[in-house]
Amino acid sequence: MLKRKLFLALAAVATLIGVHTASFAQDNKEVKFTVRIENVSNSDGQVAKDGTKWPFALSPGLWVVHEREVRLYREGVAANGGLEELAEAGNPGVLVKNLEGRGHQGPHGEMLHGVFNTPVGANGPGPIGPGGAYEFSFSAKPGMRLSLVTMFGQSNDWFYAPKRQGIDLFTNGKPLSGDITSSFMLYDAGTEKDEEPGVGPNQAPRQKDPNAGEPENGKVHAAKSSAFGARNGELFKVTITPQSAMANM
């Protein structure tokens, strides 16, 4: 079902258990982390006002590990082309180019980034529906933070992301470990007028033309949907595990 605009762009682009910090000190050394994003929504689907059932899905996305703020989005400011493409089509490729176009940060502002687009166990890129997951790994040292964006797949232009400053990967030198789902919020990119999630004719899985939705010409803001904005743990789960903790599992 989840095809068309949201997932046609994937080929052009060619992957998260309570929050706590691990009990071992790192002495400012790099630690390898693995992040897992799981779609834990009901396999029977979500229910629209007219009774139609539809599956919750998350799109491929971009992750960034950084010291300085990367500003993948800013509330109250119009979305750039990269964020618009991610929020409307689930394609992180343009956002990656935007990020790379800024150049790497200086010696006191390290940054690394990557794309998660292939579900665990899949042979190629695609969204994750109920039961699906993405995973990706990176190395970081104290002082670094994680930022991440992924599209609410059955919307016109909604996306999930943590606060714009990112998630601290260390506390007092100890690496973050566990469930970080509550750190994510649902945002509206303000680029396309909203329709009811899961059934809107101009949403990626159903629209006939990539730019069929009516432009909103708005600004990035919190999505006005209590039905989904407060349901993170019911819909998806994001966990992070440092390598030493993985070795002790």
N, C-alpha and C positions, 0 to 999 in steps of 0.2 A: 504494500500500500504506500509506504513512505518513499515515494520516488519524485519525479519531476524536478522542479527547480532546486529544492533542498539538497538533492543528491546527484544531480547531473554534474555539478561542479567538482565532485569528489576526485575524479580522475586527474584533474588539473593540480590537485594538491599532492598526487602519486598515491597513550594510550594514557580506593580512596577508602573501627571496631571501638566507646568513651574516649574523649581527648585527654591525653596526658603526655608528659615529656618522659623520654626514656631515662633510666636511672644511671646511665654511664656518662662521664664527662668526656669532652672531645678535645680539649686543649687547643681550640681554634683550628682543628684539622677538618678537612672535608669529610662529609658523610654522604653515603649514597642512600637516596630515598626512592621508594617505589610508591606511586600513587595509583589508586584503583577507583574508577568511577563506575558504579553499578546502577542499572535501572531496576529498582525493586518494586515498581508499581504493579498493581493487580493485573494478572494476565487476562482477566475477563474484560479489561479496558475501563476507560472513564466514560461517564454518561453525560451526554449533552441534554439541553433543556427539552428537546423533542424526543428524547429516549434513545437517540443514536449512540452506539458504543464506539469508542475510538481508542487506539493505543497511545499511551504517553511515550515519547521518544526524545532522545538527546542526540544532537548532531556532533560531527567531528568538531574539534576546537583547537585553540592555541593555548599553550602553557608558557610562562615566562618565569625564570628565577632571577632575581635582581636585588641590588643593594639600593639603588635610587628608584624613586617612583617612575613607573613606565607609562602610566596614564593610557591604558587601552580604551578607556571611556571616561567621561566626566559628566556627572549629573548637572543638569541645567545648561548643557552645551550641546549643540547639534552633533550627531554622530558623523564621523568621517566615512569615506567610502568603504574602508575595510570593515568597520564595525557594521555598517549597513549590510554588506554582503554576508557577513557571519550571521547577523540577527534575522535576515530575511531568507537566506538560502542555505545556511549551515555550512558555508564554505569559508574556511579560515585563510585561504591563500592570499587574498588581497591584504588582510590585516597583517599577515606575516611580512609582506613586502613593505607595508607602511612602517612596521617596526624596524626592519632592516635598513630602511631608507634613512633612519635617524642616525645610523652608525652605532658601533658598540660604545658603551660608556667608558669613561676614563679609568685609570688605575685604581681609583678609590670608588668606583661604581661599576663593578662587574655585572655582566648579564649573560644569560644563555636562554635559549628558547627552543621550542619544537612543536610539532603538530601531533595530535592523537586523532586518528581517523579510521583505524582498522579494529573492529571489535575482537575481543579475545576469542580465538578459535576460528575466526573467519579467514577467508582467502584473499579478501580485498576490502577496500574502504566502504564504509556505510554507516548509517545511524545505529543506535542501540535502542531496541524496543524492550519490553518486559523480559527480564532474565539476562539481558546482554550487559557487557562491561567493556570498558577501555582500561588499559594500563600503560603507564610510561614511567621511566626512571631518569634520575639526574643526580649529580653530586653538588653539594652546597656546603658552605661554611658559615659559622656564626655571623649574624648581621644581614643575612640574605632572607628574602621573602618570596613567596609563591603567588603568582597571579594566574588566572585561568578563565577562559570564556568558552561557553558552549550554548547553542541555541535550544530553546524550548521548541522542539520540532513541529508541534501542531499549533503554531501561532503565526501571526503576521510578521512580528519583529521583536519577539521577546528573547532575552538571553539570561543565563545565570553567570554570576561572577562574584568573587568576594569583594570586600571594600576595596576602593581603588588603590590604597596603599599596599595591598597584598596581605598574605598570611605569614606571620613570623615563623620561620622554620626552626628557630632556637629560642630557648628561654634560659637565661643565665648559663649559656654555653651548652645546654642539653637539647638534643634534637626532638622535635615534635613527633609524636606517634599516636595514632588512633583515629577516631572518627572526627572529621572536620566538616561534616555536612552542614552544621548550623552556621558556618562561616560564609555560606553562599546566600545571595539574595537574587530575587527575580526582578529584572529590569526591562523596561520598554525602551527600545532605541528611538522611538518617536519618528520613524521614517515612513511608516505605512499605517493607515487607519486600522484599528483593531476590529476583528470579527470574533464571534464566539469560538474559543479554542476547540480544535478537533473537528469542526464542521464548516468553517468559513471557506467559501468557494475560492478565495484568493490567497489561501495558505498553501505552502509549498507542495504538500502531497496531492492537492486537488487542482491547483490553478493550471490553466492551459498555456499561459504565457508568463515567462519569468518576471515581467514587470506589470502584471495585471492589477495588482493592488492599488488602491487609491492613495496617493501620497499624503502624508500627514504634515510634513514640513515642521515637525516639532523638535523637542529636545529630549535627551536621555533623562528618564525619570523612573522611579519605582513603579513596577507594573501594578495597575489598579485592579487586582484580583485576589481577594482574600481566599478564594477557593483554591488557589495554587500557591500564592506567595508564602503561605504558612504551612505548606505540606511537604517540605523538603524530604524529611525522613520517610514519608510514605511513598514518595515517587522515586527518589534516587538517594544513593549513599556514596559519600566520598571518604576514603580512608587513606592514611599515609603511614608508611612503615620505614624506619631507618634500617639499614643493613644489619647492624649489630643486633637489633631487636628481632629481625627476621632469622638470624642465625640461632637465636635462642628459642625459637618457636618449636 
